Protein backbone atom coordinates (compact mmCIF):
# COMPACT_ATOMS: atom_id res chain seq x y z
CA UNK A 1 0.00 0.00 0.00
CA UNK A 2 2.94 2.31 0.54
CA UNK A 3 3.69 2.36 -3.20
CA UNK A 4 0.04 3.13 -3.95
CA UNK A 5 0.24 6.11 -1.63
CA UNK A 6 3.65 7.16 -2.93
CA UNK A 7 2.43 7.27 -6.53
CA UNK A 8 -1.00 8.57 -5.50
CA UNK A 9 -2.79 5.64 -7.09
CA UNK A 10 -6.39 5.10 -6.15
CA UNK A 11 -7.20 1.52 -5.23
CA UNK A 12 -10.53 0.65 -6.82
CA UNK A 13 -12.78 -2.16 -5.61
CA UNK A 14 -12.82 -5.32 -7.68
CA UNK A 15 -16.14 -5.58 -9.48
CA UNK A 16 -18.16 -8.75 -9.62
CA UNK A 17 -17.65 -10.89 -12.71
CA UNK A 18 -19.36 -9.28 -15.69
CA UNK A 19 -19.26 -11.33 -18.92
CA UNK A 20 -19.80 -8.25 -21.07
CA UNK A 21 -16.59 -6.69 -19.82
CA UNK A 22 -14.30 -9.65 -19.17
CA UNK A 23 -11.52 -9.60 -21.76
CA UNK A 24 -10.54 -13.22 -21.22
CA UNK A 25 -14.10 -14.45 -21.79
CA UNK A 26 -14.74 -12.22 -24.75
CA UNK A 27 -12.19 -13.35 -27.33
CA UNK A 28 -9.22 -15.04 -25.72
CA UNK A 29 -10.43 -18.15 -23.93
CA UNK A 30 -13.59 -19.28 -25.78
CA UNK A 31 -11.52 -20.28 -28.82
CA UNK A 32 -8.86 -21.84 -26.61
CA UNK A 33 -11.57 -23.95 -24.93
CA UNK A 34 -12.78 -25.13 -28.35
CA UNK A 35 -9.23 -25.93 -29.45
CA UNK A 36 -8.63 -28.01 -26.31
CA UNK A 37 -11.99 -29.79 -26.58
CA UNK A 38 -11.56 -33.42 -25.57
CA UNK A 39 -7.76 -33.31 -25.29
CA UNK A 40 -6.12 -34.87 -22.24
CA UNK A 41 -2.64 -34.24 -20.91
CA UNK A 42 -0.49 -36.54 -18.82
CA UNK A 43 1.84 -33.87 -17.51
CA UNK A 44 1.70 -30.19 -16.72
CA UNK A 45 4.53 -29.66 -19.21
CA UNK A 46 2.42 -31.14 -22.03
CA UNK A 47 -0.40 -28.77 -21.19
CA UNK A 48 1.91 -25.75 -21.13
CA UNK A 49 3.47 -26.78 -24.45
CA UNK A 50 0.01 -27.04 -26.06
CA UNK A 51 -1.03 -23.65 -24.69
CA UNK A 52 2.19 -22.10 -25.99
CA UNK A 53 1.62 -23.70 -29.40
CA UNK A 54 -1.95 -22.39 -29.52
CA UNK A 55 -0.96 -18.79 -28.79
CA UNK A 56 2.09 -18.88 -31.07
CA UNK A 57 -0.03 -19.87 -34.06
CA UNK A 58 -2.33 -16.85 -33.65
CA UNK A 59 -1.66 -13.89 -35.89
CA UNK A 60 -1.08 -10.48 -34.30
CA UNK A 61 -4.30 -9.29 -35.91
CA UNK A 62 -6.22 -11.80 -33.76
CA UNK A 63 -5.22 -9.87 -30.66
CA UNK A 64 -5.66 -6.38 -32.10
CA UNK A 65 -9.05 -7.24 -33.63
CA UNK A 66 -10.20 -8.85 -30.39
CA UNK A 67 -9.16 -5.85 -28.33
CA UNK A 68 -10.89 -3.46 -30.72
CA UNK A 69 -14.11 -5.46 -30.46
CA UNK A 70 -13.78 -5.53 -26.69
CA UNK A 71 -13.26 -1.77 -26.58
CA UNK A 72 -16.42 -1.30 -28.66
CA UNK A 73 -18.31 -3.54 -26.25
CA UNK A 74 -17.06 -1.51 -23.27
CA UNK A 75 -18.18 1.70 -24.97
CA UNK A 76 -21.58 0.20 -25.72
CA UNK A 77 -21.93 -0.94 -22.11
CA UNK A 78 -21.12 2.58 -20.90
CA UNK A 79 -23.62 4.07 -23.32
CA UNK A 80 -26.28 1.64 -22.06
CA UNK A 81 -25.37 2.52 -18.46
CA UNK A 82 -24.43 -1.05 -17.65
CA UNK A 83 -27.33 -2.87 -19.25
CA UNK A 84 -26.61 -6.22 -20.90
CA UNK A 85 -24.80 -6.02 -24.23
CA UNK A 86 -25.73 -8.69 -26.76
CA UNK A 87 -22.95 -10.21 -28.83
BAFI-3210 file (N, C-alpha, C; in Angstrom, 3 decimals, decimal comma, padded with zeros to 6 digits):
// residues 87
n [1|2|3|4|5|6|7|8|9|10|11|12|13|14|15|16|17|18|19|20|21|22|23|24|25|26|27|28|29|30|31|32|33|34|35|36|37|38|39|40|41|42|43|44|45|46|47|48|49|50|51|52|53|54|55|56|57|58|59|60|61|62|63|64|65|66|67|68|69|70|71|72|73|74|75|76|77|78|79|80|81|82|83|84|85|86|87]
n.u [000,816|002,078|003,439|001,275|000,268|002,517|002,735|000,347|-001,833|-005,155|-006,857|-009,113|-012,262|-012,688|-014,735|-017,700|-017,850|-018,407|-019,669|-019,887|-017,806|-015,453|-012,308|-010,912|-012,932|-014,195|-012,795|-010,447|-010,279|-012,601|-012,146|-009,814|-010,760|-012,389|-010,431|-009,003|-010,856|-011,790|-009,168|-006,563|-004,086|-001,067|001,013|001,885|003,668|003,157|000,638|001,264|002,986|001,175|-000,571|001,207|001,809|-000,697|-001,131|001,076|000,519|-001,402|-002,206|-000,969|-003,006|-005,237|-005,216|-005,238|-007,619|-009,459|-009,160|-010,026|-012,724|-013,526|-013,129|-015,087|-017,325|-017,133|-017,531|-020,143|-021,461|-021,072|-022,495|-025,041|-025,411|-024,625|-026,395|-027,204|-025,184|-025,669|-024,094]
n.v [-001,189|001,140|001,935|002,502|004,764|006,405|006,861|007,984|006,484|005,353|002,933|000,803|-000,842|-004,345|-005,381|-007,377|-010,416|-009,850|-010,737|-009,251|-007,483|-008,798|-009,435|-011,823|-013,694|-012,795|-012,829|-014,279|-016,788|-018,402|-019,522|-020,921|-022,836|-024,307|-025,295|-026,952|-028,883|-031,982|-032,933|-034,538|-034,406|-035,719|-034,709|-031,643|-030,139|-030,930|-029,790|-027,046|-026,761|-027,199|-025,039|-022,916|-023,458|-023,039|-020,237|-019,206|-019,753|-017,959|-015,076|-011,694|-009,923|-011,165|-010,616|-007,767|-007,222|-008,496|-006,985|-004,499|-005,044|-005,660|-003,203|-001,695|-003,001|-002,333|000,426|000,456|-000,705|001,269|003,348|002,245|002,366|000,235|-001,827|-005,098|-006,259|-007,452|-009,999]
n.w [000,000|000,494|-001,818|-003,468|-002,195|-002,388|-005,162|-005,536|-006,384|-006,869|-005,209|-006,516|-005,985|-006,608|-009,149|-009,414|-011,343|-014,750|-017,640|-020,012|-019,934|-019,447|-020,538|-021,015|-021,332|-023,533|-026,105|-025,926|-024,394|-025,121|-027,732|-027,230|-025,452|-027,197|-028,938|-027,245|-026,750|-025,592|-025,445|-023,600|-021,061|-019,888|-018,374|-016,685|-018,130|-020,767|-021,144|-020,876|-023,068|-025,185|-024,818|-025,262|-027,966|-029,122|-028,715|-030,063|-032,714|-033,400|-035,245|-035,112|-035,658|-034,642|-031,915|-031,885|-033,282|-031,607|-029,252|-030,153|-030,699|-028,115|-026,857|-028,191|-027,186|-024,479|-024,646|-025,636|-023,476|-021,540|-022,725|-022,560|-019,929|-018,302|-018,838|-020,181|-022,842|-025,988|-027,938]
ca.u [000,000|002,944|003,687|000,039|000,236|003,648|002,425|-001,001|-002,793|-006,393|-007,201|-010,531|-012,779|-012,821|-016,140|-018,157|-017,653|-019,361|-019,258|-019,798|-016,590|-014,298|-011,517|-010,542|-014,101|-014,736|-012,191|-009,223|-010,428|-013,588|-011,518|-008,865|-011,569|-012,778|-009,227|-008,633|-011,989|-011,559|-007,758|-006,121|-002,645|-000,493|001,844|001,704|004,528|002,424|-000,403|001,909|003,470|000,008|-001,031|002,187|001,622|-001,947|-000,962|002,087|-000,035|-002,326|-001,659|-001,076|-004,303|-006,220|-005,222|-005,662|-009,048|-010,200|-009,157|-010,886|-014,112|-013,776|-013,264|-016,417|-018,305|-017,062|-018,176|-021,583|-021,930|-021,116|-023,623|-026,279|-025,372|-024,432|-027,333|-026,605|-024,801|-025,734|-022,949]
ca.v [000,000|002,314|002,357|003,130|006,114|007,160|007,266|008,569|005,642|005,097|001,520|000,655|-002,158|-005,319|-005,581|-008,748|-010,893|-009,285|-011,333|-008,246|-006,687|-009,647|-009,598|-013,219|-014,448|-012,215|-013,349|-015,036|-018,155|-019,275|-020,280|-021,845|-023,950|-025,127|-025,934|-028,005|-029,793|-033,420|-033,310|-034,868|-034,244|-036,543|-033,868|-030,188|-029,657|-031,137|-028,769|-025,754|-026,783|-027,039|-023,652|-022,100|-023,696|-022,385|-018,786|-018,884|-019,868|-016,852|-013,891|-010,477|-009,287|-011,801|-009,865|-006,379|-007,240|-008,850|-005,851|-003,455|-005,462|-005,535|-001,770|-001,301|-003,540|-001,508|001,704|000,196|-000,942|002,582|004,074|001,641|002,522|-001,050|-002,866|-006,215|-006,022|-008,688|-010,215]
ca.w [000,000|000,537|-003,205|-003,951|-001,634|-002,933|-006,533|-005,501|-007,087|-006,149|-005,232|-006,821|-005,605|-007,682|-009,482|-009,616|-012,707|-015,687|-018,918|-021,072|-019,817|-019,172|-021,761|-021,224|-021,786|-024,753|-027,332|-025,715|-023,931|-025,777|-028,821|-026,612|-024,935|-028,354|-029,450|-026,306|-026,582|-025,570|-025,288|-022,242|-020,912|-018,821|-017,506|-016,725|-019,208|-022,030|-021,190|-021,132|-024,453|-026,062|-024,687|-025,990|-029,405|-029,516|-028,792|-031,071|-034,063|-033,647|-035,894|-034,300|-035,907|-033,762|-030,661|-032,100|-033,627|-030,395|-028,331|-030,723|-030,462|-026,687|-026,580|-028,664|-026,247|-023,269|-024,971|-025,724|-022,115|-020,895|-023,323|-022,064|-018,464|-017,649|-019,246|-020,900|-024,232|-026,763|-028,827]
c.u [000,860|003,213|002,451|-000,029|001,334|003,342|001,026|-001,995|-004,030|-006,731|-008,710|-011,011|-012,897|-014,305|-016,462|-017,942|-018,774|-018,973|-019,119|-018,450|-015,331|-013,530|-011,196|-011,717|-014,608|-014,116|-011,026|-009,477|-011,510|-012,992|-010,506|-009,613|-011,994|-011,587|-008,812|-009,699|-011,615|-010,115|-007,450|-004,601|-002,170|000,264|001,489|002,497|003,859|001,345|000,190|002,408|002,323|-000,534|-000,096|001,998|000,365|-001,729|000,078|001,520|-000,994|-001,594|-001,842|-002,431|-005,400|-006,357|-005,739|-007,143|-009,901|-010,272|-010,012|-012,358|-014,480|-013,954|-014,641|-017,508|-018,312|-017,780|-019,693|-022,177|-022,036|-022,303|-024,965|-026,381|-025,379|-025,421|-026,613|-026,346|-024,847|-024,540|-023,332]
c.v [001,253|002,845|003,013|004,575|006,984|007,683|007,866|007,803|005,486|003,622|001,393|-000,722|-003,063|-005,561|-007,062|-009,129|-010,373|-009,759|-010,327|-007,543|-007,511|-009,939|-011,057|-014,057|-013,967|-012,814|-014,296|-016,507|-018,987|-020,112|-021,287|-023,063|-024,879|-025,933|-027,107|-029,081|-031,259|-033,852|-033,589|-034,803|-035,036|-035,657|-032,397|-029,595|-029,812|-030,074|-027,407|-025,676|-026,583|-025,615|-022,719|-022,237|-022,998|-020,884|-018,373|-018,931|-018,728|-015,665|-012,679|-009,807|-009,905|-011,001|-008,445|-006,307|-007,540|-007,704|-004,702|-003,785|-005,321|-004,072|-001,269|-001,801|-002,726|-000,183|001,530|000,003|000,380|003,377|003,554|001,696|001,172|-002,132|-003,923|-005,864|-007,352|-008,770|-009,917]
c.w [000,000|-000,867|-003,804|-003,468|-002,219|-004,333|-006,672|-006,376|-006,219|-006,310|-005,402|-006,396|-006,828|-007,923|-009,600|-011,079|-013,599|-017,079|-020,055|-021,086|-019,607|-020,458|-022,045|-021,700|-023,133|-026,011|-027,089|-025,390|-024,609|-026,910|-028,292|-026,067|-026,066|-028,861|-028,567|-026,164|-026,680|-025,407|-023,821|-022,207|-019,703|-017,834|-017,676|-017,886|-020,571|-022,205|-021,537|-022,566|-025,437|-026,010|-025,442|-027,493|-029,907|-029,709|-029,834|-032,484|-034,400|-034,259|-034,977|-034,471|-035,036|-032,471|-030,862|-032,454|-032,395|-029,410|-028,845|-030,492|-028,989|-026,299|-027,012|-027,720|-024,957|-023,487|-025,004|-024,331|-021,350|-021,412|-022,815|-020,540|-017,739|-018,009|-020,074|-022,363|-024,959|-027,687|-030,247]
res [x|x|x|x|x|x|x|x|x|x|x|x|x|x|x|x|x|x|x|x|x|x|x|x|x|x|x|x|x|x|x|x|x|x|x|x|x|x|x|x|x|x|x|x|x|x|x|x|x|x|x|x|x|x|x|x|x|x|x|x|x|x|x|x|x|x|x|x|x|x|x|x|x|x|x|x|x|x|x|x|x|x|x|x|x|x|x]
***
